[in-house]
Amino acid sequence: MNKAGLLREPKQRKLLFSAGLSWLFDAMEVGMISFIVAALAVDWHLDAQQVGFLTAVNSIGMAVGAAVAGSFADRYGRRAVLLWTLLIFSAASGLSALATSFAVLCALRFIAGFGLGGELPVASTLVSESVPAHERGRAVVLLESFWAGGWIVSALIAYFIIPHYGWKTAFIIGALPALYALYLRRAIQDSPRYTAQQDRKLSFGERLASVWSSSHRRSTITLWILWLMVVFSYYGMFLWLPSVMVMKGFSLVKSFQYVFIMTLAQLPGYFTAAYLIEKFGRKFVLVTYLLLTAASAVWFGNAGTEAMLIAAGASLSFFNLGAWGAMYAYTPELYPTAVRSTGVGLAAAFGRIGGVMGPYLVGILIAQNVALSSIFIIFFVAIIIGALAVLFFGKETKGTNPDQVADERKGRQ
């Protein structure tokens, strides 16, 4: 089944685009932060550690949001939690424009992060369990491709809005998704698989025990390592991209321009991953794209010329975001419906610890005048660890039915 086949089915198309737009707004918000902090650092005279702390606070909120929303989505439904998380991050974004101090902005960024972190695993779970098994991986990677659209929008806002109208206007734009939630309320429904299990919901304790039971423990450990390494490297590298460009001698506007070019490379990264994931499987795409991300990180850290910097950044975007798409497709396939959102949410939450560590570590190292090439070696090592974890301990999930596997396991007990 090709991509066009997936998009020809009206119900699946509507779900993909509806959830995808919420994903786009998420990415727009995360992307804008990376541009806003570059402008804020100049406006509020923030040092590198403060910039690192602000982005880290956002990630702490995302970690808490992923764990809480993942659990709530198994209890109260994917649709309801998706709507509430969208409203939470939209409101916090709009209020961020009114922040008069660094402390107030940090508090609001935590709340926005809570909504952002909660929405992502719930949206991917909803799409994953709403399409047939042979289209599942491709559907989730295509959902993830909306992330690139959000980053492109954020880069356009940074280029055309922030230099002329200031960072507060960018935050106000970030509040607009709240209006979209009104449409989403009518546009999407919970998946048939989730609805069919309404009468046998597990408690949080039972779901947690299941995620760490002998049947899922190996997958859970593999996922947590994968998520930690991917999120650590992604947020460490990409939230600092505009600031890194400024450090390399480019003006703020010029750095936004170059990051926009690099961001465009995310789209073909997603689309190639969407094609390959149903052809060669989840493990092949994850391992291959992660290894090439690691190589691109070293290349970017050592790039000396303008052309080399843009080429390395584009390569980094292409492979890193392709790997993200595969990771989001892979994660829900390892758990049955009753505990799926909890399992995905906990993996994402653990990964967000890396999102806290990455940007903050970069801030500390830059403040200590550590060379960028050395900083990017750290990300190289982290990504290699994630790739090896999947290669040696991950199971292939292409075409599998987690509910059927769980039922068969119960029958043997």
C-alpha positions as CSV (number, residue, x, y, z in Angstrom):
1,M,0.0,0.0,0.0
2,N,1.5,3.3,-1.0
3,K,1.1,6.7,0.5
4,A,-1.6,7.7,-1.9
5,G,-3.5,4.6,-0.9
6,L,-3.5,5.7,2.7
7,L,-4.6,9.2,1.8
8,R,-7.4,8.0,-0.5
9,E,-9.4,6.6,2.4
10,P,-11.5,9.7,3.6
11,K,-11.7,8.7,7.3
12,Q,-8.0,7.9,7.6
13,R,-7.1,11.1,5.6
14,K,-9.2,13.2,7.9
15,L,-7.7,11.7,11.0
16,L,-4.1,12.1,9.7
17,F,-4.6,15.7,8.7
18,S,-6.5,16.6,11.9
19,A,-4.0,15.1,14.2
20,G,-1.2,16.3,11.9
21,L,-2.2,19.9,12.3
22,S,-2.1,19.6,16.1
23,W,1.3,18.1,15.7
24,L,2.3,21.0,13.4
25,F,1.3,23.5,16.1
26,D,3.3,21.6,18.6
27,A,6.4,21.8,16.4
28,M,5.8,25.5,15.7
29,E,5.8,26.2,19.4
30,V,9.0,24.2,20.1
31,G,10.7,25.7,17.0
32,M,9.7,29.3,18.0
33,I,11.3,28.8,21.4
34,S,14.7,28.2,19.7
35,F,14.4,31.4,17.8
36,I,12.8,33.4,20.6
37,V,15.6,32.6,23.1
38,A,18.2,33.9,20.5
39,A,16.2,37.2,20.4
40,L,15.5,37.1,24.2
41,A,19.2,36.7,25.0
42,V,19.9,40.0,23.3
43,D,16.8,41.8,24.7
44,W,17.0,40.6,28.3
45,H,20.8,40.2,28.3
46,L,20.6,36.5,29.2
47,D,23.8,34.4,29.5
48,A,24.3,31.0,27.9
49,Q,23.3,29.2,31.1
50,Q,20.0,31.1,31.5
51,V,19.2,30.3,27.8
52,G,19.9,26.6,28.6
53,F,17.8,26.7,31.7
54,L,14.8,28.2,29.9
55,T,14.8,25.5,27.2
56,A,15.4,22.9,30.0
57,V,12.3,24.0,31.9
58,N,10.3,23.6,28.7
59,S,11.5,20.0,28.5
60,I,10.8,19.3,32.2
61,G,7.2,20.3,31.5
62,M,7.2,18.0,28.4
63,A,8.4,15.1,30.5
64,V,5.7,15.5,33.1
65,G,3.1,16.1,30.4
66,A,4.0,12.9,28.5
67,A,3.8,10.7,31.6
68,V,0.5,12.2,32.8
69,A,-1.2,12.5,29.5
70,G,-0.1,9.0,28.4
71,S,-1.7,7.5,31.5
72,F,-4.9,9.7,31.2
73,A,-5.3,8.7,27.6
74,D,-5.6,5.0,28.5
75,R,-8.1,6.0,31.2
76,Y,-10.2,8.8,29.7
77,G,-9.6,8.4,25.9
78,R,-7.2,9.6,23.3
79,R,-9.5,12.3,21.9
80,A,-10.2,14.1,25.2
81,V,-6.6,14.2,26.3
82,L,-5.5,15.4,22.9
83,L,-7.9,18.4,23.1
84,W,-6.9,19.4,26.6
85,T,-3.2,19.3,26.0
86,L,-3.7,21.4,22.9
87,L,-5.6,24.0,24.9
88,I,-3.0,24.0,27.8
89,F,0.0,24.7,25.6
90,S,-1.9,27.3,23.5
91,A,-3.0,29.3,26.6
92,A,0.5,29.2,28.2
93,S,2.1,30.3,24.9
94,G,-0.2,33.4,24.7
95,L,0.4,34.3,28.3
96,S,4.2,34.0,27.8
97,A,3.9,37.2,25.7
98,L,2.9,39.0,28.9
99,A,5.9,37.7,31.0
100,T,7.7,40.6,32.6
101,S,10.5,38.6,34.2
102,F,12.7,35.6,33.5
103,A,11.1,33.6,36.4
104,V,7.5,34.2,35.2
105,L,8.5,33.2,31.6
106,C,10.1,30.0,33.0
107,A,6.9,29.1,34.8
108,L,4.8,29.6,31.7
109,R,7.2,27.6,29.6
110,F,6.8,24.7,32.0
111,I,3.0,24.8,31.6
112,A,3.3,25.1,27.8
113,G,5.8,22.2,27.9
114,F,3.3,20.1,29.9
115,G,0.7,20.5,27.1
116,L,3.2,19.9,24.3
117,G,4.7,16.8,25.9
118,G,1.3,15.4,26.6
119,E,-0.1,15.8,23.1
120,L,2.6,14.1,21.0
121,P,2.5,10.5,22.4
122,V,-1.3,10.6,22.5
123,A,-1.6,11.8,18.9
124,S,0.8,9.1,17.7
125,T,-1.0,6.4,19.7
126,L,-4.4,7.5,18.2
127,V,-3.2,7.4,14.6
128,S,-1.3,4.1,15.1
129,E,-4.3,2.2,16.4
130,S,-6.8,3.7,14.0
131,V,-5.2,2.4,10.7
132,P,-4.6,-1.2,9.4
133,A,-1.4,-2.9,10.4
134,H,0.1,-2.7,6.9
135,E,-0.3,1.1,6.8
136,R,0.5,1.8,10.5
137,G,4.2,2.7,10.3
138,R,3.8,4.9,7.2
139,A,0.8,6.7,8.8
140,V,2.7,7.6,11.9
141,V,5.8,8.8,10.0
142,L,3.5,10.9,7.8
143,L,1.9,12.3,11.0
144,E,5.5,13.1,12.2
145,S,6.2,14.9,8.9
146,F,3.8,17.7,10.1
147,W,6.6,18.4,12.6
148,A,8.7,19.7,9.8
149,G,5.8,21.9,8.6
150,G,5.6,23.4,12.1
151,W,9.4,24.1,12.2
152,I,9.1,25.7,8.8
153,V,6.3,27.9,10.0
154,S,8.3,28.8,13.1
155,A,11.3,29.7,11.0
156,L,9.1,32.0,8.8
157,I,7.7,33.6,11.9
158,A,11.3,34.1,13.2
159,Y,12.5,35.6,9.9
160,F,9.5,37.9,9.1
161,I,8.0,38.6,12.6
162,I,10.5,38.6,15.4
163,P,13.0,41.1,13.8
164,H,10.2,43.6,13.1
165,Y,7.5,43.0,15.7
166,G,9.5,41.3,18.6
167,W,9.4,38.0,20.4
168,K,6.1,38.8,22.2
169,T,4.2,38.7,18.9
170,A,5.6,35.2,18.2
171,F,4.2,34.0,21.5
172,I,0.8,35.5,20.7
173,I,0.8,33.6,17.4
174,G,1.5,30.4,19.5
175,A,-1.9,30.9,21.2
176,L,-3.9,30.4,17.9
177,P,-4.0,26.6,18.1
178,A,-6.6,27.0,20.9
179,L,-9.1,28.0,18.2
180,Y,-8.2,24.8,16.2
181,A,-9.1,22.7,19.3
182,L,-12.8,23.7,18.7
183,Y,-12.6,22.1,15.2
184,L,-10.7,19.1,16.5
185,R,-13.5,18.4,19.0
186,R,-15.8,17.5,16.2
187,A,-13.3,16.2,13.7
188,I,-11.8,13.2,15.5
189,Q,-13.0,10.2,17.5
190,D,-11.3,7.6,19.7
191,S,-10.0,4.6,17.8
192,P,-12.3,1.5,17.4
193,R,-9.7,-0.6,19.3
194,Y,-9.8,1.7,22.3
195,T,-13.6,2.0,22.3
196,A,-14.0,-1.8,22.2
197,Q,-12.0,-2.1,25.5
198,Q,-14.0,0.6,27.4
199,D,-15.5,-2.1,29.7
200,R,-12.1,-3.5,30.9
201,K,-9.9,-0.5,31.7
202,L,-6.9,-1.2,33.9
203,S,-5.9,0.9,36.9
204,F,-2.6,2.9,36.5
205,G,-0.9,0.4,38.8
206,E,-1.9,-2.5,36.6
207,R,-0.8,-0.6,33.4
208,L,2.5,0.2,35.0
209,A,3.0,-3.4,36.0
210,S,2.2,-4.5,32.5
211,V,4.7,-2.2,30.9
212,W,7.4,-3.6,33.2
213,S,6.2,-7.2,33.1
214,S,8.5,-10.0,31.7
215,S,6.7,-9.8,28.3
216,H,7.4,-6.1,27.8
217,R,10.4,-5.4,30.0
218,R,13.0,-5.8,27.2
219,S,11.1,-3.6,24.8
220,T,10.5,-0.9,27.6
221,I,14.2,-0.7,28.4
222,T,15.2,-0.5,24.7
223,L,12.6,2.2,24.1
224,W,13.7,4.2,27.2
225,I,17.3,4.1,26.1
226,L,16.3,5.0,22.5
227,W,14.1,7.9,23.5
228,L,16.6,9.3,26.0
229,M,19.5,9.4,23.5
230,V,17.4,10.7,20.6
231,V,15.7,13.5,22.6
232,F,19.0,14.4,24.4
233,S,20.8,14.9,21.0
234,Y,17.8,16.5,19.2
235,Y,17.1,19.2,21.7
236,G,20.7,19.8,22.5
237,M,21.5,20.4,18.9
238,F,18.3,21.9,17.4
239,L,17.2,24.3,20.1
240,W,20.7,25.8,20.0
241,L,20.9,26.0,16.2
242,P,20.1,29.7,15.7
243,S,22.3,30.6,18.7
244,V,25.2,28.4,17.3
245,M,24.9,30.2,14.0
246,V,25.2,33.6,15.7
247,M,28.3,32.2,17.6
248,K,29.8,31.3,14.3
249,G,29.6,34.9,13.2
250,F,26.3,35.3,11.4
251,S,23.8,38.0,12.2
252,L,20.5,37.0,13.9
253,V,18.5,37.4,10.7
254,K,21.1,35.5,8.6
255,S,21.2,32.7,11.2
256,F,17.3,32.4,11.0
257,Q,17.6,32.3,7.2
258,Y,20.1,29.4,7.3
259,V,18.2,27.4,9.9
260,F,15.1,27.8,7.7
261,I,17.1,26.2,4.8
262,M,18.2,23.3,7.1
263,T,14.6,22.8,8.3
264,L,13.4,22.3,4.7
265,A,15.5,19.1,4.6
266,Q,13.3,17.6,7.3
267,L,10.5,16.9,4.9
268,P,12.3,14.6,2.5
269,G,13.8,12.9,5.6
270,Y,10.3,12.1,6.8
271,F,9.0,11.0,3.3
272,T,11.9,8.7,2.7
273,A,11.5,7.1,6.1
274,A,7.7,6.8,5.5
275,Y,8.5,4.9,2.3
276,L,11.3,2.7,3.7
277,I,9.5,1.8,7.0
278,E,6.9,-0.5,5.4
279,K,9.4,-1.8,2.8
280,F,12.4,-2.8,5.1
281,G,10.9,-2.5,8.6
282,R,11.2,-0.3,11.7
283,K,14.6,-1.5,12.9
284,F,16.3,-0.9,9.5
285,V,15.1,2.7,9.2
286,L,15.8,3.5,12.9
287,V,19.3,2.1,12.9
288,T,20.3,3.5,9.5
289,Y,18.9,7.0,10.0
290,L,20.4,7.2,13.5
291,L,23.9,6.2,12.3
292,L,23.7,8.8,9.5
293,T,22.5,11.4,12.1
294,A,25.6,10.6,14.2
295,A,27.9,11.1,11.2
296,S,26.1,14.4,10.3
297,A,26.5,15.7,13.9
298,V,30.3,15.3,13.7
299,W,30.3,17.0,10.2
300,F,28.2,19.9,11.5
301,G,30.4,20.4,14.6
302,N,33.5,20.6,12.5
303,A,32.0,22.6,9.5
304,G,34.2,25.6,8.8
305,T,32.7,27.3,5.7
306,E,29.2,28.7,5.1
307,A,28.3,26.1,2.5
308,M,29.6,23.2,4.6
309,L,27.6,24.4,7.6
310,I,24.4,24.6,5.6
311,A,25.0,21.2,3.9
312,A,25.9,19.5,7.3
313,G,22.8,21.1,9.0
314,A,20.5,19.9,6.2
315,S,22.0,16.4,6.5
316,L,21.5,16.5,10.2
317,S,17.8,17.6,9.8
318,F,17.1,15.0,7.1
319,F,18.3,11.9,9.0
320,N,17.5,13.0,12.6
321,L,13.8,13.8,11.8
322,G,13.5,10.6,9.7
323,A,14.6,8.7,12.7
324,W,12.1,10.6,14.9
325,G,9.3,9.5,12.6
326,A,10.4,5.9,12.8
327,M,10.7,6.1,16.6
328,Y,7.1,7.4,16.9
329,A,5.9,4.7,14.5
330,Y,7.8,1.9,16.4
331,T,6.9,2.8,20.0
332,P,3.1,2.2,20.0
333,E,3.5,-1.1,18.2
334,L,5.3,-2.7,21.2
335,Y,2.3,-2.5,23.6
336,P,-1.4,-3.8,23.4
337,T,-4.2,-1.3,23.4
338,A,-5.0,-1.4,27.1
339,V,-1.6,-0.1,28.1
340,R,-0.4,1.4,24.8
341,S,-0.7,5.1,25.6
342,T,0.8,4.6,29.1
343,G,3.8,2.7,27.6
344,V,4.3,5.4,24.9
345,G,3.9,8.2,27.4
346,L,6.4,6.8,29.9
347,A,9.0,6.2,27.2
348,A,8.5,9.8,25.9
349,A,8.6,11.1,29.5
350,F,11.9,9.4,30.2
351,G,13.2,10.7,26.9
352,R,12.3,14.2,27.9
353,I,14.9,14.0,30.7
354,G,17.3,14.0,27.8
355,G,15.5,17.1,26.5
356,V,16.3,18.8,29.8
357,M,20.0,17.6,29.9
358,G,20.9,18.4,26.3
359,P,20.2,22.1,26.0
360,Y,21.3,22.8,29.6
361,L,24.6,20.9,29.0
362,V,25.3,22.9,25.9
363,G,24.7,26.2,27.8
364,I,27.2,25.1,30.5
365,L,29.8,23.9,28.0
366,I,29.6,27.1,25.9
367,A,29.9,29.2,29.0
368,Q,33.1,27.3,29.7
369,N,34.3,28.0,26.2
370,V,34.3,24.4,25.1
371,A,34.7,24.0,21.3
372,L,31.5,23.3,19.3
373,S,33.2,20.4,17.6
374,S,33.7,18.7,21.1
375,I,30.1,19.4,22.1
376,F,28.8,17.7,18.9
377,I,31.0,14.6,19.6
378,I,28.9,14.1,22.8
379,F,25.8,14.0,20.6
380,F,27.5,11.6,18.2
381,V,28.2,9.1,21.0
382,A,24.6,9.4,22.4
383,I,23.0,8.7,19.0
384,I,25.3,5.7,18.5
385,I,24.2,4.3,21.8
386,G,20.5,4.7,20.8
387,A,21.2,2.9,17.4
388,L,23.0,0.0,19.1
389,A,20.2,-0.5,21.6
390,V,17.6,-0.9,18.8
391,L,20.0,-3.1,16.7
392,F,20.8,-5.6,19.5
393,F,17.7,-5.5,21.7
394,G,14.8,-4.1,19.7
395,K,12.2,-6.4,18.1
396,E,10.8,-5.9,14.6
397,T,7.2,-4.9,14.7
398,K,6.3,-4.5,11.0
399,G,2.9,-6.1,10.3
400,T,2.5,-7.4,13.9
401,N,-0.7,-7.0,16.1
402,P,0.2,-6.3,19.7
403,D,-3.3,-7.2,20.9
404,Q,-3.1,-10.6,19.2
405,V,0.3,-11.3,20.7
406,A,-1.0,-10.3,24.2
407,D,-4.0,-12.6,23.8
408,E,-1.9,-15.5,22.6
409,R,0.4,-15.0,25.6
410,K,-2.5,-15.1,28.0
411,G,-3.8,-18.3,26.4
412,R,-0.5,-20.0,27.0
413,Q,-0.5,-19.0,30.7
